[in-house]
Amino acid sequence: GAGVSQSPRYKVAKRGQDVALRCDPISGHVSLFWYQQALGQGPEFLTYFQNEAQLDKSGLPSDRFFAERPEGSVSTLKIQRTQQEDSAVYLCASSLVGRTANTEAFFGQGTRLTVV
Amino acid sequence: QQQVKQSPQSLIVQKGGISIINCAYENTAFDYFPWYQQFPGKGPALLIAIRPDVSEKKEGRFTISFNKSAKQFSLHIMDSQPGDSATYFCAAVSSYKLIFGSGTRLLVRP
């Protein structure tokens, strides 16, 4: 596909369960971002990869959140021992180069996580 | 800490009217100011963007006005159409990180 693909689109998890969210960026895009969007709010930065290197993980809310991009393409956001406050839409974005000011970041449709 | 403040939270405009959304920022290190449009169930999509050395940018019915000294910028949607009904986010960028405003839900009545 031509765009950023995320799966699953929807995930319902029981509190305490581990979840893994997948992002397939646009082919050839060097930069990959994860954002968290709470209901009725703007997206908030979680983490940034340049190829396989995680250059910034300052937005990850706790050590229960872990992201990886081992081969510099597909990325997985893992949340361990999910809590109700983790319920949100998780957005993935990719861009051709690192500086967002020079190139557009394309967003996927997101994964809506509901923790019950 | 809310680095980008956006208003109003919601906006109702008649078809053909002008929609105006305002944003203010604090960090003078921001060097790129995009606006995103988001439809329900979709990810944000870039609408238009401006750099701080430009005071205005127009693309079709969409115009960004930028006031560097006041650290404010706004989106004007001319001749608003029902298909413009969506949530709009302003954002500011320093290096690679997008800092979003809280969003404005726009409804354009036929």
Interface residues (C-beta under 8 A of the other chain):
Chain A: V4 S31 F33 Y35 G40 Q41 G42 P43 E44 F45 Y48 D56 L91 A93 G98 R99 T100 A101 E104 A105 F106 F107 G108 Q109 G110
Chain B: Q6 D31 Y32 G41 K42 G43 P44 A45 L46 R51 F89 A91 V93 S95 Y96 K97 L98 I99 F100 G101 S102 G103
